[in-house]
Amino acid sequence: MTRTSQLNAAAMIAFVTVLCLSWRVPVLAQDNKRPADANRGAVIVAQGAAGGPACAACHAFDGTSDTTGAFPRIDGQAASYLEQQMRDFASSDRMNAIMSPIAKALSADDIADVAEYYANRSTQFLPLASADAAIVKKGQQLAQDGDNAKGILGCNNCHGPNGEGMPPMPYLAGQYAHYIAFTLHMWKGGFRKNSPDLMAPIAKQLDDQEIAAVAAYYQQVRRPAGTAEPSSGQNTRK
C-alpha cells in the first residue's frame, strides 16, 4: 500500500468519524406536537389509516416482519429513526414503491404513533440458519474494527456496541442478513440517497463478500432487552 493510499484511507476514516459523531436526525418543531400515542399506533399498525394498508401486513404486528428479510425488523427500533425514515419516504429523499405512497398518506401524528408503538416492541428472536463461521468472523472484524487499508470505519462506531443501536442511528443486531445486504447494495449502487455522505462512501468500499459477511454477522447478534430509545410518549404499551 502506497503512502498516498494510506493517507487517503486515514482521511476517509476521519471524515466518516466526524460525520457519524455529528449526524443528527432533523426534528420537526415540537411546540405544538402532542405526545406520541402507542395505543393509537397499534390501531394503525393493525388496521391501516388514510386508506393505506396495515403496517402489520409487511412488518407483522410485533415488528418482526418475516424471516426472509424482504422487510426489515423494526421492533425496538428507535422511534426517532423510524419517524425520520417515514419522513424521508414522504419527501422522496428515500424512494420505495411500497413505502413512499404509504408515508405520504399518513399524517405526522400517525407516523409518530406508529413509530412509538414499534419502538416499544420487544420480540423473541426466531432461530435462523447460520452462515459459515469464517464468514461470520470476517463480518465481526469489519463490524468492530473496519478496514484501515480501505478507510472503512467499524460499523459499531456509529451503530453502537455489537450493533445494538445508538439513536438516532439504527440497531443492526438481529436484523435480517438479506435486508442488511440488500440495503448496503442500494447504498453502493446509489439507489438509496437519504444519508449519502455517511453510508454511501462506506458501502462503495465494500465488495460483495464483505457485504455478505457483515450481514451474516449482525443477523446472529442478539440485542439485550431494553436497548431501544427511551419512549417519548406517555401512553405506551409494553
C-alpha positions as YAML, in Angstrom:
chain: A
units: angstrom
residues:
- id: 1
  name: MET
  ca: [0.00, 0.00, 0.00]
- id: 2
  name: THR
  ca: [1.46, 3.36, -1.04]
- id: 3
  name: ARG
  ca: [1.92, 6.31, 1.27]
- id: 4
  name: THR
  ca: [-0.73, 8.22, -0.70]
- id: 5
  name: SER
  ca: [-3.20, 5.37, -0.35]
- id: 6
  name: GLN
  ca: [-2.57, 5.21, 3.39]
- id: 7
  name: LEU
  ca: [-3.22, 8.93, 3.74]
- id: 8
  name: ASN
  ca: [-6.39, 8.67, 1.67]
- id: 9
  name: ALA
  ca: [-7.66, 5.79, 3.79]
- id: 10
  name: ALA
  ca: [-6.89, 7.66, 7.01]
- id: 11
  name: ALA
  ca: [-8.63, 10.74, 5.69]
- id: 12
  name: MET
  ca: [-11.73, 8.72, 4.82]
- id: 13
  name: ILE
  ca: [-11.89, 7.21, 8.31]
- id: 14
  name: ALA
  ca: [-11.54, 10.64, 9.90]
- id: 15
  name: PHE
  ca: [-14.17, 12.10, 7.59]
- id: 16
  name: VAL
  ca: [-16.73, 9.38, 8.30]
- id: 17
  name: THR
  ca: [-15.99, 9.52, 12.03]
- id: 18
  name: VAL
  ca: [-16.78, 13.24, 12.13]
- id: 19
  name: LEU
  ca: [-19.99, 12.68, 10.17]
- id: 20
  name: CYS
  ca: [-21.05, 9.86, 12.44]
- id: 21
  name: LEU
  ca: [-20.42, 11.81, 15.63]
- id: 22
  name: SER
  ca: [-22.07, 14.97, 14.37]
- id: 23
  name: TRP
  ca: [-25.01, 13.49, 12.46]
- id: 24
  name: ARG
  ca: [-28.39, 14.11, 13.97]
- id: 25
  name: VAL
  ca: [-31.84, 13.29, 12.72]
- id: 26
  name: PRO
  ca: [-33.62, 16.51, 11.77]
- id: 27
  name: VAL
  ca: [-36.58, 17.08, 14.02]
- id: 28
  name: LEU
  ca: [-39.82, 18.86, 13.38]
- id: 29
  name: ALA
  ca: [-40.99, 21.76, 15.51]
- id: 30
  name: GLN
  ca: [-42.11, 20.38, 18.85]
- id: 31
  name: ASP
  ca: [-44.03, 23.38, 20.23]
- id: 32
  name: ASN
  ca: [-47.50, 22.09, 19.43]
- id: 33
  name: LYS
  ca: [-46.75, 18.42, 18.99]
- id: 34
  name: ARG
  ca: [-48.71, 16.12, 21.25]
- id: 35
  name: PRO
  ca: [-47.04, 13.12, 22.90]
- id: 36
  name: ALA
  ca: [-46.91, 10.08, 20.67]
- id: 37
  name: ASP
  ca: [-49.68, 7.58, 21.41]
- id: 38
  name: ALA
  ca: [-48.54, 3.96, 21.11]
- id: 39
  name: ASN
  ca: [-52.10, 2.67, 21.62]
- id: 40
  name: ARG
  ca: [-53.31, 4.65, 18.63]
- id: 41
  name: GLY
  ca: [-50.22, 3.47, 16.76]
- id: 42
  name: ALA
  ca: [-51.24, -0.13, 17.41]
- id: 43
  name: VAL
  ca: [-54.59, 0.51, 15.73]
- id: 44
  name: ILE
  ca: [-52.89, 1.94, 12.64]
- id: 45
  name: VAL
  ca: [-50.45, -0.97, 12.58]
- id: 46
  name: ALA
  ca: [-53.34, -3.44, 12.71]
- id: 47
  name: GLN
  ca: [-55.88, -1.67, 10.51]
- id: 48
  name: GLY
  ca: [-54.08, 0.94, 8.43]
- id: 49
  name: ALA
  ca: [-55.01, 4.61, 8.10]
- id: 50
  name: ALA
  ca: [-55.81, 7.23, 5.45]
- id: 51
  name: GLY
  ca: [-56.67, 4.49, 3.01]
- id: 52
  name: GLY
  ca: [-53.25, 2.90, 3.38]
- id: 53
  name: PRO
  ca: [-52.60, -0.75, 4.23]
- id: 54
  name: ALA
  ca: [-51.95, -2.02, 7.73]
- id: 55
  name: CYS
  ca: [-48.25, -1.91, 8.67]
- id: 56
  name: ALA
  ca: [-48.64, -5.43, 10.04]
- id: 57
  name: ALA
  ca: [-49.23, -6.78, 6.55]
- id: 58
  name: CYS
  ca: [-45.49, -6.46, 5.85]
- id: 59
  name: HIS
  ca: [-43.84, -5.79, 9.22]
- id: 60
  name: ALA
  ca: [-46.09, -8.00, 11.37]
- id: 61
  name: PHE
  ca: [-47.95, -6.73, 14.41]
- id: 62
  name: ASP
  ca: [-44.89, -7.31, 16.58]
- id: 63
  name: GLY
  ca: [-42.45, -5.69, 14.15]
- id: 64
  name: THR
  ca: [-40.51, -8.83, 13.26]
- id: 65
  name: SER
  ca: [-41.70, -8.85, 9.62]
- id: 66
  name: ASP
  ca: [-40.82, -12.29, 8.27]
- id: 67
  name: THR
  ca: [-37.60, -14.24, 8.35]
- id: 68
  name: THR
  ca: [-36.96, -13.91, 4.62]
- id: 69
  name: GLY
  ca: [-35.53, -10.42, 5.16]
- id: 70
  name: ALA
  ca: [-37.69, -8.95, 2.40]
- id: 71
  name: PHE
  ca: [-38.81, -6.45, 5.04]
- id: 72
  name: PRO
  ca: [-36.70, -5.28, 7.98]
- id: 73
  name: ARG
  ca: [-37.27, -5.96, 11.65]
- id: 74
  name: ILE
  ca: [-38.44, -2.73, 13.24]
- id: 75
  name: ASP
  ca: [-39.38, -3.97, 16.70]
- id: 76
  name: GLY
  ca: [-37.47, -1.99, 19.32]
- id: 77
  name: GLN
  ca: [-36.02, 0.33, 16.70]
- id: 78
  name: ALA
  ca: [-35.58, 3.92, 17.89]
- id: 79
  name: ALA
  ca: [-38.74, 5.97, 17.36]
- id: 80
  name: SER
  ca: [-36.69, 8.93, 16.12]
- id: 81
  name: TYR
  ca: [-35.12, 6.76, 13.43]
- id: 82
  name: LEU
  ca: [-38.44, 5.25, 12.34]
- id: 83
  name: GLU
  ca: [-40.02, 8.70, 12.13]
- id: 84
  name: GLN
  ca: [-37.15, 10.08, 10.09]
- id: 85
  name: GLN
  ca: [-37.31, 7.21, 7.60]
- id: 86
  name: MET
  ca: [-41.03, 7.79, 7.13]
- id: 87
  name: ARG
  ca: [-40.44, 11.49, 6.56]
- id: 88
  name: ASP
  ca: [-37.76, 10.60, 4.03]
- id: 89
  name: PHE
  ca: [-40.16, 8.28, 2.22]
- id: 90
  name: ALA
  ca: [-42.80, 11.01, 2.22]
- id: 91
  name: SER
  ca: [-40.40, 13.66, 0.91]
- id: 92
  name: SER
  ca: [-38.88, 11.36, -1.73]
- id: 93
  name: ASP
  ca: [-35.46, 11.59, -0.08]
- id: 94
  name: ARG
  ca: [-35.82, 7.81, 0.12]
- id: 95
  name: MET
  ca: [-37.73, 6.22, -2.72]
- id: 96
  name: ASN
  ca: [-39.63, 2.96, -2.44]
- id: 97
  name: ALA
  ca: [-42.67, 1.89, -4.45]
- id: 98
  name: ILE
  ca: [-44.35, 0.38, -1.37]
- id: 99
  name: MET
  ca: [-43.36, 2.75, 1.42]
- id: 100
  name: SER
  ca: [-43.41, 6.15, -0.31]
- id: 101
  name: PRO
  ca: [-47.18, 6.21, -1.02]
- id: 102
  name: ILE
  ca: [-47.94, 4.98, 2.50]
- id: 103
  name: ALA
  ca: [-45.73, 7.60, 4.13]
- id: 104
  name: LYS
  ca: [-47.26, 10.38, 2.04]
- id: 105
  name: ALA
  ca: [-50.76, 9.34, 3.09]
- id: 106
  name: LEU
  ca: [-50.03, 9.34, 6.84]
- id: 107
  name: SER
  ca: [-50.13, 12.46, 8.99]
- id: 108
  name: ALA
  ca: [-47.24, 13.48, 11.24]
- id: 109
  name: ASP
  ca: [-49.23, 12.22, 14.24]
- id: 110
  name: ASP
  ca: [-49.91, 8.89, 12.51]
- id: 111
  name: ILE
  ca: [-46.20, 8.42, 11.85]
- id: 112
  name: ALA
  ca: [-45.23, 9.37, 15.41]
- id: 113
  name: ASP
  ca: [-47.79, 7.00, 16.90]
- id: 114
  name: VAL
  ca: [-46.73, 4.04, 14.75]
- id: 115
  name: ALA
  ca: [-43.05, 4.74, 15.48]
- id: 116
  name: GLU
  ca: [-43.80, 4.87, 19.20]
- id: 117
  name: TYR
  ca: [-45.68, 1.58, 19.05]
- id: 118
  name: TYR
  ca: [-42.95, -0.32, 17.22]
- id: 119
  name: ALA
  ca: [-40.17, 1.27, 19.29]
- id: 120
  name: ASN
  ca: [-41.69, -0.34, 22.36]
- id: 121
  name: ARG
  ca: [-41.97, -3.85, 20.96]
- id: 122
  name: SER
  ca: [-39.51, -6.45, 22.22]
- id: 123
  name: THR
  ca: [-39.89, -9.77, 20.47]
- id: 124
  name: GLN
  ca: [-38.16, -13.11, 20.82]
- id: 125
  name: PHE
  ca: [-35.70, -13.96, 18.06]
- id: 126
  name: LEU
  ca: [-36.59, -16.98, 16.00]
- id: 127
  name: PRO
  ca: [-33.80, -19.44, 15.14]
- id: 128
  name: LEU
  ca: [-32.35, -18.71, 11.71]
- id: 129
  name: ALA
  ca: [-29.87, -20.53, 9.53]
- id: 130
  name: SER
  ca: [-26.30, -19.55, 10.38]
- id: 131
  name: ALA
  ca: [-23.65, -18.66, 7.83]
- id: 132
  name: ASP
  ca: [-20.25, -20.32, 7.74]
- id: 133
  name: ALA
  ca: [-18.25, -19.49, 10.86]
- id: 134
  name: ALA
  ca: [-15.40, -17.96, 8.82]
- id: 135
  name: ILE
  ca: [-17.83, -15.60, 7.10]
- id: 136
  name: VAL
  ca: [-19.34, -14.52, 10.42]
- id: 137
  name: LYS
  ca: [-15.84, -13.95, 11.85]
- id: 138
  name: LYS
  ca: [-14.91, -11.75, 8.88]
- id: 139
  name: GLY
  ca: [-18.12, -9.79, 9.37]
- id: 140
  name: GLN
  ca: [-17.36, -9.35, 13.07]
- id: 141
  name: GLN
  ca: [-13.93, -7.97, 12.23]
- id: 142
  name: LEU
  ca: [-15.39, -5.42, 9.82]
- id: 143
  name: ALA
  ca: [-18.18, -4.50, 12.25]
- id: 144
  name: GLN
  ca: [-15.83, -3.97, 15.17]
- id: 145
  name: ASP
  ca: [-12.61, -2.74, 13.56]
- id: 146
  name: GLY
  ca: [-13.42, -1.80, 9.98]
- id: 147
  name: ASP
  ca: [-10.63, -1.92, 7.41]
- id: 148
  name: ASN
  ca: [-7.89, 0.67, 7.76]
- id: 149
  name: ALA
  ca: [-6.43, -0.19, 4.38]
- id: 150
  name: LYS
  ca: [-9.69, 0.76, 2.69]
- id: 151
  name: GLY
  ca: [-10.51, 3.62, 5.01]
- id: 152
  name: ILE
  ca: [-13.57, 1.81, 6.37]
- id: 153
  name: LEU
  ca: [-14.67, 2.66, 9.87]
- id: 154
  name: GLY
  ca: [-16.03, -0.17, 12.04]
- id: 155
  name: CYS
  ca: [-19.84, -0.26, 11.85]
- id: 156
  name: ASN
  ca: [-20.11, -0.30, 15.64]
- id: 157
  name: ASN
  ca: [-18.65, 3.20, 15.84]
- id: 158
  name: CYS
  ca: [-21.95, 4.57, 14.62]
- id: 159
  name: HIS
  ca: [-24.38, 1.73, 15.28]
- id: 160
  name: GLY
  ca: [-23.30, 1.12, 18.85]
- id: 161
  name: PRO
  ca: [-21.54, -1.75, 20.63]
- id: 162
  name: ASN
  ca: [-22.39, -5.04, 18.91]
- id: 163
  name: GLY
  ca: [-24.74, -3.13, 16.63]
- id: 164
  name: GLU
  ca: [-27.23, -2.51, 19.45]
- id: 165
  name: GLY
  ca: [-28.12, 0.90, 18.07]
- id: 166
  name: MET
  ca: [-27.07, 4.36, 19.14]
- id: 167
  name: PRO
  ca: [-30.04, 6.66, 18.47]
- id: 168
  name: PRO
  ca: [-30.54, 8.26, 16.09]
- id: 169
  name: MET
  ca: [-28.50, 5.52, 14.43]
- id: 170
  name: PRO
  ca: [-30.49, 2.28, 14.00]
- id: 171
  name: TYR
  ca: [-29.64, -1.05, 15.52]
- id: 172
  name: LEU
  ca: [-28.23, -3.75, 13.25]
- id: 173
  name: ALA
  ca: [-28.02, -6.55, 15.80]
- id: 174
  name: GLY
  ca: [-30.54, -9.24, 14.91]
- id: 175
  name: GLN
  ca: [-31.51, -7.57, 11.66]
- id: 176
  name: TYR
  ca: [-32.05, -9.99, 8.81]
- id: 177
  name: ALA
  ca: [-28.93, -10.64, 6.76]
- id: 178
  name: HIS
  ca: [-30.82, -10.40, 3.49]
- id: 179
  name: TYR
  ca: [-32.12, -6.95, 4.36]
- id: 180
  name: ILE
  ca: [-28.74, -5.64, 5.54]
- id: 181
  name: ALA
  ca: [-27.04, -6.90, 2.39]
- id: 182
  name: PHE
  ca: [-29.79, -5.50, 0.16]
- id: 183
  name: THR
  ca: [-29.58, -2.09, 1.83]
- id: 184
  name: LEU
  ca: [-25.79, -1.93, 1.55]
- id: 185
  name: HIS
  ca: [-26.07, -2.75, -2.14]
- id: 186
  name: MET
  ca: [-28.63, 0.06, -2.51]
- id: 187
  name: TRP
  ca: [-26.15, 2.47, -0.91]
- id: 188
  name: LYS
  ca: [-23.34, 1.13, -3.04]
- id: 189
  name: GLY
  ca: [-25.31, 1.49, -6.25]
- id: 190
  name: GLY
  ca: [-26.53, 4.98, -5.41]
- id: 191
  name: PHE
  ca: [-30.19, 3.96, -5.20]
- id: 192
  name: ARG
  ca: [-30.60, 4.92, -1.55]
- id: 193
  name: LYS
  ca: [-29.79, 8.56, -1.02]
- id: 194
  name: ASN
  ca: [-31.14, 9.78, 2.32]
- id: 195
  name: SER
  ca: [-27.74, 9.83, 4.04]
- id: 196
  name: PRO
  ca: [-25.27, 9.89, 1.13]
- id: 197
  name: ASP
  ca: [-22.34, 11.44, 2.98]
- id: 198
  name: LEU
  ca: [-22.33, 8.81, 5.70]
- id: 199
  name: MET
  ca: [-23.33, 5.40, 4.34]
- id: 200
  name: ALA
  ca: [-22.61, 5.67, 0.62]
- id: 201
  name: PRO
  ca: [-18.80, 6.11, 0.97]
- id: 202
  name: ILE
  ca: [-18.62, 3.06, 3.25]
- id: 203
  name: ALA
  ca: [-20.81, 0.84, 1.09]
- id: 204
  name: LYS
  ca: [-18.86, 1.72, -2.04]
- id: 205
  name: GLN
  ca: [-15.68, 0.43, -0.39]
- id: 206
  name: LEU
  ca: [-17.18, -2.96, 0.44]
- id: 207
  name: ASP
  ca: [-17.09, -5.84, -2.04]
- id: 208
  name: ASP
  ca: [-19.88, -8.40, -2.28]
- id: 209
  name: GLN
  ca: [-18.14, -10.86, 0.06]
- id: 210
  name: GLU
  ca: [-17.61, -8.20, 2.73]
- id: 211
  name: ILE
  ca: [-21.24, -7.11, 2.49]
- id: 212
  name: ALA
  ca: [-22.38, -10.70, 2.90]
- id: 213
  name: ALA
  ca: [-20.04, -11.16, 5.88]
- id: 214
  name: VAL
  ca: [-21.22, -8.05, 7.73]
- id: 215
  name: ALA
  ca: [-24.84, -9.00, 7.11]
- id: 216
  name: ALA
  ca: [-24.29, -12.57, 8.34]
- id: 217
  name: TYR
  ca: [-22.54, -11.35, 11.48]
- id: 218
  name: TYR
  ca: [-25.22, -8.90, 12.55]
- id: 219
  name: GLN
  ca: [-28.07, -11.35, 11.92]
- id: 220
  name: GLN
  ca: [-26.72, -13.68, 14.60]
- id: 221
  name: VAL
  ca: [-26.04, -10.97, 17.19]
- id: 222
  name: ARG
  ca: [-28.74, -10.56, 19.81]
- id: 223
  name: ARG
  ca: [-29.76, -7.24, 21.33]
- id: 224
  name: PRO
  ca: [-30.21, -7.21, 25.10]
- id: 225
  name: ALA
  ca: [-33.66, -6.21, 26.29]
- id: 226
  name: GLY
  ca: [-34.24, -2.54, 26.89]
- id: 227
  name: THR
  ca: [-31.79, -1.13, 24.33]
- id: 228
  name: ALA
  ca: [-34.38, 0.85, 22.40]
- id: 229
  name: GLU
  ca: [-34.53, 4.62, 22.58]
- id: 230
  name: PRO
  ca: [-36.39, 5.84, 25.68]
- id: 231
  name: SER
  ca: [-40.05, 6.43, 24.95]
- id: 232
  name: SER
  ca: [-41.13, 10.00, 24.32]
- id: 233
  name: GLY
  ca: [-44.82, 9.19, 24.62]
- id: 234
  name: GLN
  ca: [-46.92, 8.89, 27.72]
- id: 235
  name: ASN
  ca: [-49.39, 6.28, 26.54]
- id: 236
  name: THR
  ca: [-47.15, 3.31, 25.87]
- id: 237
  name: ARG
  ca: [-47.90, -0.37, 25.84]
- id: 238
  name: LYS
  ca: [-45.06, -2.70, 26.74]
...
